[in-house]
Amino acid sequence: MFKFFISSSLFLYSCTVLAIVNIEKINIEEDKESFQGEVSVDFSGASGNSDTQAISLAGRMQWNNSLTQFVVLKYDYAKSADILSADKTFLHYRNILSPTINYSPEVFFQLQNDEFKSLKIRTLLGAGYRFKLAAKQNSYSRLGAGLFYSEEEYNDLDNSIEEVIRFNLYYTYQLKINKTTNFITTTYYQPDIENTSDYRALEQASFEFNLSDDLLYFITVDISYDNDPVDKIEKDDSSYKSGIKYRF
């Protein structure tokens, strides 16, 4: 009971700030408990010759029965020499309709914003299928394919609004290296269905190290690319972070 109280309190704290994480980070398999979740936090900062501060908070709750449903929330904030370098929030809900078979239909809804990229609000609604490619004792892989509609409002000079339907393709692979170390990689590719030269891509790779049954230390690298960004935003972004994750 005490463990559940602590877990819920930490998750509710992260909910107040919302957020974007790789939604495939928890292995969704049929042997999972009926309820599970995780929260993570990482801080960094420096003063003196450099003055930087950064914080990232994330939470996820998942329900497994005849359906699998989960909610992902995350918030990232960073400053360097009093100049904003990151301020983004993300909320994602997904419903997987047949999680116990090798192919499963899914529907999802998403909200996010990113002040550093002038994104005021992004609303997304989509559907597709996920396919289990392989599942071994120490590894698994999945492929996802579908479509989504998104509407994006920007804080640029024209306060532009972009409406688009995109393909949503993703591949994820997880390897249990030993009893305490996991490696996870996920790749997303999202081209515009009417103009495939307008595409977005993300690669995320991470190592997780078990400190105890419930506590993990993680290192994550993100590489993202937008072939047709708005305004004068750079096409590519890369970042890395490390922190502590509590899983329940």
Backbone as CSV, one residue per row, in Angstrom:
resi,resn,N_x,N_y,N_z,CA_x,CA_y,CA_z,C_x,C_y,C_z
1,MET,0.835,-1.200,0.000,0.000,0.000,0.000,0.872,1.253,0.000
2,PHE,1.942,1.204,0.827,2.853,2.350,0.895,3.547,2.565,-0.446
3,LYS,3.951,1.429,-1.086,4.597,1.523,-2.390,3.662,2.167,-3.409
4,PHE,2.392,1.776,-3.410,1.426,2.338,-4.354,1.210,3.817,-4.086
5,PHE,1.164,4.214,-2.807,0.970,5.621,-2.453,2.120,6.475,-2.953
6,ILE,3.363,6.008,-2.733,4.529,6.758,-3.196,4.521,6.867,-4.716
7,SER,4.222,5.754,-5.398,4.195,5.751,-6.857,3.159,6.714,-7.384
8,SER,1.944,6.690,-6.822,0.869,7.557,-7.282,1.213,9.016,-7.054
9,SER,1.811,9.317,-5.915,2.164,10.702,-5.603,3.183,11.246,-6.596
10,LEU,4.217,10.440,-6.911,5.217,10.866,-7.879,4.607,11.063,-9.245
11,PHE,3.714,10.156,-9.653,3.091,10.278,-10.974,2.210,11.503,-11.053
12,LEU,1.427,11.777,-10.022,0.564,12.949,-10.038,1.379,14.227,-10.104
13,TYR,2.538,14.225,-9.469,3.412,15.400,-9.568,3.832,15.623,-11.006
14,SER,4.225,14.544,-11.712,4.618,14.721,-13.104,3.429,15.091,-13.967
15,CYS,2.213,14.637,-13.619,1.031,14.976,-14.408,0.759,16.473,-14.414
16,THR,1.108,17.142,-13.348,0.790,18.566,-13.278,1.571,19.372,-14.307
17,VAL,2.646,18.805,-14.812,3.432,19.517,-15.810,3.327,18.907,-17.203
18,LEU,2.677,17.759,-17.315,2.485,17.076,-18.600,3.789,16.710,-19.298
19,ALA,3.669,16.096,-20.837,4.853,15.774,-21.625,5.022,14.873,-22.858
20,ILE,6.884,14.528,-23.743,7.069,13.592,-24.883,8.124,12.551,-24.557
21,VAL,7.697,11.338,-24.551,8.644,10.251,-24.424,8.365,9.243,-25.507
22,ASN,9.330,8.385,-25.706,9.127,7.261,-26.605,8.032,6.377,-26.020
23,ILE,6.899,6.261,-26.692,5.766,5.528,-26.131,5.993,4.031,-26.097
24,GLU,7.042,3.538,-26.760,7.301,2.103,-26.797,8.273,1.654,-25.713
25,LYS,8.583,2.514,-24.760,9.628,2.190,-23.789,9.263,1.057,-22.839
26,ILE,7.974,0.861,-22.532,7.577,-0.290,-21.717,7.184,-1.418,-22.649
27,ASN,7.751,-2.598,-22.430,7.429,-3.753,-23.249,5.986,-4.168,-22.999
28,ILE,5.127,-4.087,-24.029,3.723,-4.450,-23.881,3.563,-5.896,-24.318
29,GLU,3.582,-6.810,-23.389,3.454,-8.229,-23.672,2.345,-8.811,-22.816
30,GLU,1.889,-10.023,-23.188,0.734,-10.604,-22.513,1.002,-11.064,-21.090
31,ASP,2.269,-11.140,-20.667,2.555,-11.573,-19.308,2.659,-10.405,-18.333
32,LYS,2.235,-9.215,-18.741,2.313,-8.060,-17.866,1.202,-8.078,-16.822
33,GLU,1.453,-7.376,-15.722,0.438,-7.242,-14.688,-0.720,-6.395,-15.192
34,SER,-1.866,-6.500,-14.499,-3.056,-5.768,-14.951,-2.859,-4.257,-14.858
35,PHE,-2.006,-3.792,-13.940,-1.708,-2.365,-13.826,-0.218,-2.183,-13.584
36,GLN,0.382,-1.236,-14.278,1.789,-0.932,-14.071,2.052,0.522,-14.449
37,GLY,3.199,1.016,-14.062,3.525,2.398,-14.383,4.974,2.695,-14.089
38,GLU,5.384,3.906,-14.451,6.734,4.351,-14.151,6.766,5.870,-14.095
39,VAL,7.697,6.400,-13.317,7.973,7.834,-13.284,9.477,8.025,-13.389
40,SER,9.904,9.107,-14.014,11.332,9.367,-14.137,11.592,10.849,-13.980
41,VAL,12.804,11.164,-13.545,13.195,12.557,-13.371,14.695,12.664,-13.624
42,ASP,15.110,13.735,-14.272,16.536,14.028,-14.346,16.740,15.533,-14.278
43,PHE,17.766,15.941,-13.539,18.131,17.344,-13.370,19.581,17.512,-13.807
44,SER,19.917,18.688,-14.312,21.312,19.017,-14.570,21.483,20.519,-14.451
45,GLY,22.706,20.955,-14.163,22.957,22.384,-14.024,24.424,22.671,-13.816
46,ALA,24.804,23.923,-14.035,26.177,24.350,-13.823,26.184,25.841,-13.551
47,SER,27.201,26.311,-12.826,27.374,27.741,-12.581,28.859,28.060,-12.601
48,GLY,29.178,29.356,-12.721,30.574,29.765,-12.818,30.874,30.181,-14.238
49,ASN,31.771,29.416,-14.920,32.087,29.735,-16.309,30.891,29.528,-17.225
50,SER,29.990,28.629,-16.839,28.753,28.422,-17.598,27.590,28.417,-16.623
51,ASP,26.434,28.805,-17.114,25.241,28.888,-16.269,24.098,28.178,-16.991
52,THR,23.832,26.934,-16.624,22.797,26.138,-17.284,21.942,25.422,-16.251
53,GLN,20.683,25.245,-16.575,19.765,24.470,-15.755,18.841,23.698,-16.692
54,ALA,18.543,22.443,-16.323,17.633,21.632,-17.129,16.910,20.646,-16.233
55,ILE,15.647,20.372,-16.567,14.857,19.402,-15.822,13.955,18.653,-16.801
56,SER,13.761,17.383,-16.551,12.845,16.566,-17.339,12.061,15.671,-16.384
57,LEU,10.734,15.705,-16.500,9.847,14.883,-15.683,8.957,14.065,-16.614
58,ALA,8.744,12.805,-16.263,7.923,11.948,-17.120,7.150,10.958,-16.272
59,GLY,5.983,10.554,-16.769,5.171,9.548,-16.094,4.400,8.725,-17.101
60,ARG,4.135,7.480,-16.746,3.363,6.587,-17.597,2.558,5.643,-16.722
61,MET,1.280,5.459,-17.074,0.428,4.483,-16.403,-0.209,3.605,-17.471
62,GLN,-0.279,2.299,-17.199,-0.736,1.340,-18.194,-1.668,0.306,-17.558
63,TRP,-2.751,-0.007,-18.287,-3.723,-1.013,-17.851,-3.754,-2.136,-18.872
64,ASN,-3.617,-3.393,-18.422,-3.595,-4.559,-19.305,-4.735,-5.509,-18.934
65,ASN,-5.626,-5.761,-19.875,-6.654,-6.795,-19.732,-7.013,-7.265,-21.138
66,SER,-8.296,-7.312,-21.492,-8.636,-7.640,-22.873,-8.173,-6.537,-23.824
67,LEU,-7.970,-5.330,-23.291,-7.374,-4.211,-23.998,-6.097,-3.806,-23.265
68,THR,-5.210,-3.116,-23.952,-4.090,-2.441,-23.293,-4.251,-0.945,-23.530
69,GLN,-4.303,-0.185,-22.447,-4.439,1.259,-22.527,-3.319,1.901,-21.717
70,PHE,-2.766,2.979,-22.235,-1.774,3.683,-21.431,-1.782,5.177,-21.722
71,VAL,-1.307,5.940,-20.742,-1.175,7.390,-20.821,0.285,7.744,-20.556
72,VAL,0.864,8.564,-21.403,2.239,9.032,-21.254,2.225,10.544,-21.105
73,LEU,2.984,11.060,-20.125,3.069,12.498,-19.903,4.526,12.876,-19.680
74,LYS,4.934,14.046,-20.190,6.322,14.457,-20.016,6.456,15.971,-20.114
75,TYR,7.468,16.496,-19.424,7.776,17.923,-19.470,9.291,18.091,-19.495
76,ASP,9.788,18.950,-20.400,11.211,19.265,-20.494,11.396,20.772,-20.464
77,TYR,12.379,21.231,-19.672,12.666,22.657,-19.565,14.174,22.831,-19.409
78,ALA,14.753,23.791,-20.151,16.190,24.026,-20.033,16.510,25.471,-20.379
79,LYS,17.519,26.027,-19.673,18.032,27.365,-19.943,19.558,27.314,-19.943
80,SER,20.144,28.154,-20.797,21.590,28.299,-20.828,21.915,29.780,-20.913
81,ALA,22.611,30.290,-19.897,22.927,31.726,-19.803,21.663,32.560,-19.938
82,ASP,20.616,32.138,-19.232,19.310,32.814,-19.216,18.612,32.823,-20.573
83,ILE,19.067,32.002,-21.506,18.417,31.870,-22.814,17.687,30.534,-22.857
84,LEU,16.405,30.562,-23.177,15.601,29.351,-23.219,16.081,28.426,-24.331
85,SER,16.338,27.153,-23.983,16.770,26.181,-24.987,15.814,24.996,-25.104
86,ALA,14.885,24.874,-24.148,13.865,23.817,-24.234,12.715,24.161,-23.304
87,ASP,11.506,24.008,-23.807,10.303,24.179,-22.994,9.167,23.474,-23.740
88,LYS,8.953,22.204,-23.431,7.971,21.431,-24.186,7.214,20.469,-23.283
89,THR,5.952,20.251,-23.635,5.093,19.347,-22.893,4.455,18.367,-23.866
90,PHE,4.010,17.222,-23.336,3.507,16.145,-24.191,2.515,15.281,-23.418
91,LEU,1.414,14.937,-24.075,0.420,14.010,-23.518,0.014,13.038,-24.613
92,HIS,0.053,11.749,-24.322,-0.291,10.732,-25.318,-1.154,9.654,-24.662
93,TYR,-2.275,9.307,-25.329,-3.132,8.200,-24.898,-3.225,7.189,-26.031
94,ARG,-3.106,5.895,-25.716,-3.179,4.854,-26.738,-3.998,3.677,-26.226
95,ASN,-4.809,3.111,-27.132,-5.638,1.948,-26.832,-5.300,0.860,-27.846
96,ILE,-4.750,-0.251,-27.351,-4.399,-1.391,-28.205,-5.482,-2.438,-28.019
97,LEU,-6.175,-2.781,-29.099,-7.430,-3.517,-28.977,-7.259,-5.015,-28.770
98,SER,-6.174,-5.606,-29.267,-5.969,-7.051,-29.116,-4.510,-7.312,-28.767
99,PRO,-4.089,-7.041,-27.543,-2.663,-7.076,-27.211,-2.057,-8.473,-27.137
100,THR,-2.849,-9.540,-27.178,-2.321,-10.885,-26.974,-2.065,-11.627,-28.277
101,ILE,-2.296,-11.002,-29.434,-2.034,-11.674,-30.699,-0.884,-10.989,-31.413
102,ASN,-0.416,-11.594,-32.518,0.780,-11.090,-33.187,0.549,-9.798,-33.951
103,TYR,-0.700,-9.447,-34.238,-1.007,-8.168,-34.864,-2.191,-7.551,-34.125
104,SER,-2.117,-6.275,-33.822,-3.099,-5.632,-32.962,-3.481,-4.268,-33.513
105,PRO,-4.798,-3.999,-33.719,-5.215,-2.641,-34.079,-5.051,-1.699,-32.892
106,GLU,-4.762,-0.429,-33.170,-4.583,0.543,-32.104,-5.099,1.902,-32.550
107,VAL,-5.568,2.688,-31.578,-5.982,4.075,-31.810,-5.260,4.935,-30.788
108,PHE,-4.982,6.207,-31.143,-4.233,7.051,-30.219,-4.604,8.512,-30.406
109,PHE,-4.368,9.278,-29.337,-4.641,10.716,-29.285,-3.455,11.388,-28.624
110,GLN,-3.107,12.598,-29.095,-1.905,13.252,-28.584,-2.059,14.768,-28.579
111,LEU,-1.513,15.403,-27.533,-1.401,16.855,-27.437,0.037,17.191,-27.070
112,GLN,0.571,18.267,-27.663,1.912,18.684,-27.268,2.164,20.133,-27.675
113,ASN,3.177,20.734,-27.039,3.663,22.040,-27.469,5.167,22.094,-27.272
114,ASP,5.811,23.015,-27.980,7.260,23.156,-27.912,7.592,24.627,-28.165
115,GLU,7.771,25.395,-27.082,8.004,26.833,-27.200,9.280,27.133,-27.978
116,PHE,10.308,26.303,-27.815,11.588,26.556,-28.474,11.478,26.404,-29.984
117,LYS,10.525,25.593,-30.463,10.299,25.414,-31.899,9.062,26.169,-32.373
118,SER,8.586,27.136,-31.554,7.437,27.990,-31.895,6.142,27.218,-32.056
119,LEU,6.077,25.986,-31.535,4.862,25.193,-31.644,3.932,25.531,-30.479
120,LYS,2.834,26.216,-30.784,1.883,26.619,-29.761,1.086,25.423,-29.248
121,ILE,0.521,24.636,-30.158,-0.219,23.438,-29.778,-0.284,22.504,-30.980
122,ARG,-0.135,21.231,-30.725,-0.294,20.204,-31.751,-1.327,19.201,-31.256
123,THR,-2.368,18.984,-32.053,-3.408,18.006,-31.734,-3.347,16.899,-32.774
124,LEU,-3.356,15.661,-32.316,-3.141,14.531,-33.218,-4.109,13.409,-32.890
125,LEU,-4.680,12.788,-33.916,-5.577,11.646,-33.759,-5.215,10.627,-34.830
126,GLY,-4.989,9.357,-34.427,-4.543,8.378,-35.406,-4.951,6.958,-35.063
127,ALA,-4.668,6.052,-35.991,-4.985,4.641,-35.835,-4.034,3.836,-36.700
128,GLY,-3.920,2.546,-36.389,-3.052,1.693,-37.187,-2.992,0.296,-36.610
129,TYR,-1.953,-0.430,-37.007,-1.709,-1.789,-36.529,-0.283,-1.888,-36.022
130,ARG,-0.084,-2.718,-35.006,1.255,-3.078,-34.570,1.433,-4.581,-34.783
131,PHE,2.639,-4.960,-35.218,2.927,-6.347,-35.553,4.108,-6.837,-34.711
132,LYS,3.919,-7.983,-34.073,5.014,-8.582,-33.313,5.895,-9.356,-34.287
133,LEU,7.147,-8.906,-34.465,8.044,-9.547,-35.411,8.761,-10.733,-34.795
134,ALA,9.215,-10.576,-33.560,9.939,-11.652,-32.884,9.871,-11.431,-31.389
135,ALA,9.819,-12.519,-30.654,9.824,-12.447,-29.186,10.596,-13.649,-28.653
136,LYS,11.768,-13.377,-28.095,12.606,-14.419,-27.515,12.738,-14.180,-26.017
137,GLN,13.455,-15.033,-25.359,13.583,-14.922,-23.908,14.262,-13.622,-23.501
138,ASN,15.209,-13.146,-24.303,15.952,-11.946,-23.911,15.778,-10.778,-24.884
139,SER,14.853,-10.885,-25.849,14.679,-9.785,-26.802,13.303,-9.842,-27.446
140,TYR,12.870,-8.711,-28.015,11.643,-8.670,-28.811,11.744,-7.509,-29.791
141,SER,10.917,-7.573,-30.841,10.856,-6.470,-31.798,9.431,-6.337,-32.308
142,ARG,9.049,-5.091,-32.657,7.711,-4.795,-33.168,7.806,-3.780,-34.296
143,LEU,6.816,-3.860,-35.182,6.676,-2.903,-36.260,5.281,-2.316,-36.202
144,GLY,5.153,-1.006,-36.345,3.853,-0.346,-36.342,3.622,0.411,-37.637
145,ALA,2.369,0.408,-38.122,2.034,1.116,-39.359,0.620,1.660,-39.255
146,GLY,0.430,2.922,-39.674,-0.900,3.522,-39.621,-0.894,4.924,-40.186
147,LEU,-1.940,5.683,-39.848,-2.112,7.055,-40.296,-2.516,7.918,-39.109
148,PHE,-2.209,9.210,-39.176,-2.755,10.134,-38.195,-3.009,11.497,-38.833
149,TYR,-3.997,12.181,-38.275,-4.297,13.567,-38.659,-3.760,14.476,-37.567
150,SER,-3.080,15.549,-37.960,-2.585,16.493,-36.962,-2.872,17.921,-37.393
151,GLU,-3.132,18.763,-36.394,-3.295,20.196,-36.596,-2.283,20.895,-35.704
152,GLU,-1.446,21.746,-36.291,-0.383,22.421,-35.560,-0.540,23.933,-35.670
153,GLU,-0.557,24.613,-34.535,-0.605,26.073,-34.483,0.752,26.582,-34.019
154,TYR,1.296,27.575,-34.754,2.643,28.065,-34.472,2.634,29.522,-34.015
155,ASN,3.639,29.852,-33.185,3.842,31.231,-32.736,4.844,31.934,-33.643
156,ASP,4.660,31.814,-34.957,5.552,32.501,-35.881,4.946,33.853,-36.270
157,LEU,5.560,34.531,-37.223,5.094,35.859,-37.608,3.687,35.834,-38.173
158,ASP,3.297,34.736,-38.794,1.970,34.630,-39.413,0.963,33.868,-38.556
159,ASN,1.391,33.419,-37.350,0.537,32.566,-36.519,-0.073,31.435,-37.361
160,SER,0.774,30.773,-38.107,0.321,29.795,-39.090,-0.271,28.550,-38.436
161,ILE,-1.163,27.906,-39.186,-1.797,26.653,-38.778,-1.569,25.644,-39.893
162,GLU,-1.057,24.477,-39.529,-0.794,23.426,-40.507,-1.651,22.210,-40.201
163,GLU,-2.433,21.774,-41.190,-3.224,20.553,-41.064,-2.678,19.534,-42.056
164,VAL,-2.451,18.320,-41.590,-1.822,17.322,-42.449,-2.209,15.916,-41.994
165,ILE,-2.232,14.998,-42.937,-2.381,13.574,-42.644,-1.047,12.908,-42.976
166,ARG,-0.510,12.177,-42.029,0.793,11.547,-42.205,0.713,10.030,-42.005
167,PHE,1.574,9.310,-42.723,1.820,7.921,-42.393,2.559,7.874,-41.055
168,ASN,2.319,6.838,-40.281,3.019,6.660,-39.013,3.651,5.272,-39.016
169,LEU,4.956,5.223,-39.183,5.691,3.967,-39.233,6.720,3.963,-38.106
170,TYR,6.789,2.859,-37.371,7.786,2.783,-36.306,8.278,1.353,-36.130
171,TYR,9.498,1.241,-35.638,10.116,-0.059,-35.348,10.796,0.048,-33.989
172,THR,10.591,-0.955,-33.155,11.222,-0.945,-31.836,11.847,-2.299,-31.537
173,TYR,12.981,-2.263,-30.874,13.720,-3.486,-30.538,14.280,-3.334,-29.128
174,GLN,14.133,-4.383,-28.332,14.691,-4.369,-26.977,15.507,-5.633,-26.754
175,LEU,16.672,-5.468,-26.147,17.563,-6.584,-25.851,17.920,-6.561,-24.374
176,LYS,17.689,-7.670,-23.704,18.112,-7.811,-22.311,19.537,-8.351,-22.323
177,ILE,20.503,-7.472,-22.106,21.912,-7.845,-22.220,22.318,-8.794,-21.100
178,ASN,21.892,-8.481,-19.899,22.110,-9.379,-18.756,21.008,-9.096,-17.736
179,LYS,21.140,-9.592,-16.527,20.088,-9.467,-15.519,19.810,-8.022,-15.121
180,THR,20.774,-7.150,-15.315,20.617,-5.767,-14.841,20.643,-4.715,-15.952
181,THR,20.854,-5.098,-17.203,21.046,-4.120,-18.273,20.149,-4.415,-19.465
182,ASN,19.389,-3.391,-19.906,18.552,-3.480,-21.103,18.987,-2.430,-22.116
183,PHE,18.869,-2.779,-23.391,19.086,-1.837,-24.481,17.794,-1.741,-25.282
184,ILE,17.330,-0.500,-25.549,16.090,-0.280,-26.294,16.351,0.740,-27.396
185,THR,15.881,0.436,-28.602,15.973,1.397,-29.698,14.640,1.463,-30.427
186,THR,14.218,2.675,-30.794,12.966,2.882,-31.511,13.182,3.923,-32.607
187,THR,12.661,3.633,-33.799,12.763,4.537,-34.939,11.368,4.866,-35.451
188,TYR,11.079,6.156,-35.635,9.809,6.624,-36.194,10.068,7.304,-37.540
189,TYR,9.138,7.109,-38.487,9.194,7.782,-39.785,7.779,8.197,-40.148
190,GLN,7.575,9.522,-40.397,6.224,10.066,-40.568,6.173,11.015,-41.772
191,PRO,5.981,10.489,-42.998,5.854,11.359,-44.177,4.420,11.828,-44.384
192,ASP,4.271,12.987,-44.994,2.977,13.509,-45.422,2.448,12.606,-46.541
193,ILE,1.177,12.167,-46.441,0.662,11.237,-47.451,0.516,11.901,-48.818
194,GLU,0.378,13.239,-48.881,0.234,13.940,-50.155,1.564,14.455,-50.697
195,ASN,2.584,14.507,-49.831,3.893,15.010,-50.233,4.948,14.294,-49.405
196,THR,5.386,13.142,-49.879,6.273,12.296,-49.073,7.659,12.915,-48.869
197,SER,7.989,13.982,-49.624,9.251,14.678,-49.375,9.191,15.499,-48.087
198,ASP,7.976,15.727,-47.570,7.786,16.374,-46.265,7.657,15.265,-45.233
199,TYR,8.732,15.010,-44.510,8.712,13.901,-43.552,9.427,14.287,-42.258
200,ARG,9.112,13.531,-41.224,9.764,13.675,-39.926,10.258,12.303,-39.468
201,ALA,11.363,12.306,-38.764,11.942,11.046,-38.314,12.537,11.230,-36.923
202,LEU,12.532,10.154,-36.166,13.111,10.167,-34.821,13.789,8.834,-34.560
203,GLU,14.990,8.883,-34.019,15.672,7.694,-33.527,16.000,7.917,-32.058
204,GLN,15.574,6.978,-31.220,15.895,7.051,-29.798,16.523,5.736,-29.366
205,ALA,17.654,5.829,-28.701,18.330,4.645,-28.173,18.653,4.882,-26.710
206,SER,18.503,3.848,-25.899,18.763,4.031,-24.475,19.253,2.738,-23.833
207,PHE,20.011,2.922,-22.766,20.411,1.828,-21.886,19.735,2.047,-20.539
208,GLU,19.228,0.974,-19.953,18.646,1.018,-18.618,19.386,0.024,-17.724
209,PHE,19.749,0.481,-16.520,20.504,-0.335,-15.576,19.689,-0.470,-14.289
210,ASN,19.368,-1.682,-13.904,18.580,-1.920,-12.691,19.434,-1.662,-11.456
211,LEU,18.984,-0.703,-10.639,19.627,-0.450,-9.355,19.001,-1.298,-8.258
212,SER,17.714,-1.640,-8.449,16.976,-2.525,-7.551,15.818,-3.106,-8.352
213,ASP,14.890,-3.785,-7.699,13.745,-4.359,-8.417,12.893,-3.291,-9.079
214,ASP,12.814,-2.105,-8.488,11.920,-1.059,-8.967,12.636,0.185,-9.480
215,LEU,13.904,0.351,-9.168,14.625,1.585,-9.485,15.628,1.329,-10.602
216,LEU,15.635,2.229,-11.615,16.528,2.093,-12.754,17.276,3.399,-13.001
217,TYR,18.492,3.270,-13.515,19.250,4.411,-14.022,19.264,4.291,-15.547
218,PHE,19.003,5.406,-16.267,18.919,5.331,-17.724,19.795,6.381,-18.396
219,ILE,20.253,6.053,-19.596,20.976,6.966,-20.485,20.275,6.902,-21.832
220,THR,19.863,8.058,-22.368,19.078,8.097,-23.601,19.666,9.106,-24.580
221,VAL,19.689,8.738,-25.855,20.115,9.624,-26.940,18.967,9.742,-27.937
222,ASP,18.588,10.974,-28.297,17.534,11.252,-29.284,18.142,11.971,-30.485
223,ILE,17.767,11.527,-31.682,18.126,12.224,-32.915,16.850,12.395,-33.720
224,SER,16.434,13.654,-33.968,15.196,13.911,-34.705,15.491,14.768,-35.931
225,TYR,14.611,14.632,-36.948,14.797,15.360,-38.199,13.438,15.738,-38.769
226,ASP,13.283,17.014,-39.149,12.079,17.520,-39.811,12.521,18.109,-41.139
227,ASN,12.124,17.476,-42.248,12.605,17.888,-43.559,12.028,19.228,-44.023
228,ASP,10.900,19.653,-43.428,10.249,20.899,-43.850,9.748,21.666,-42.626
229,PRO,10.647,22.203,-41.796,10.219,22.907,-40.589,9.657,24.289,-40.908
230,VAL,8.882,24.830,-39.968,8.341,26.177,-40.162,9.404,27.211,-39.790
231,ASP,9.209,28.437,-40.293,10.037,29.584,-39.951,11.513,29.274,-40.228
232,LYS,12.408,29.598,-39.299,13.837,29.382,-39.490,14.371,28.323,-38.521
233,ILE,13.522,27.384,-38.162,13.910,26.339,-37.226,14.838,25.347,-37.926
234,GLU,15.858,24.891,-37.206,16.787,23.916,-37.768,16.068,22.600,-38.071
235,LYS,16.546,21.916,-39.107,15.904,20.663,-39.507,16.188,19.522,-38.549
236,ASP,17.387,19.499,-37.960,17.750,18.353,-37.124,18.019,18.784,-35.687
237,ASP,17.771,17.849,-34.776,17.998,18.043,-33.351,18.601,16.769,-32.784
238,SER,19.505,16.913,-31.853,20.019,15.753,-31.130,20.184,16.129,-29.663
239,SER,19.954,15.171,-28.798,20.061,15.429,-27.365,20.360,14.125,-26.644
240,TYR,20.883,14.263,-25.438,21.090,13.087,-24.596,20.774,13.471,-23.162
241,LYS,20.388,12.472,-22.392,20.080,12.718,-20.987,20.260,11.438,-20.195
242,SER,20.395,11.604,-18.897,20.440,10.467,-17.988,19.630,10.816,-16.757
243,GLY,19.128,9.814,-16.064,18.310,10.086,-14.895,17.890,8.811,-14.192
244,ILE,16.968,8.970,-13.256,16.464,7.870,-12.434,15.012,7.607,-12.790
245,LYS,14.658,6.336,-12.870,13.304,5.933,-13.184,12.803,4.966,-12.112
246,TYR,11.567,5.197,-11.646,10.933,4.297,-10.674,9.771,3.596,-11.350
247,ARG,9.787,2.286,-11.359,8.773,1.487,-12.053,7.947,0.721,-11.019
248,PHE,6.625,0.716,-11.205,5.742,0.038,-10.248,4.635,-0.724,-10.961
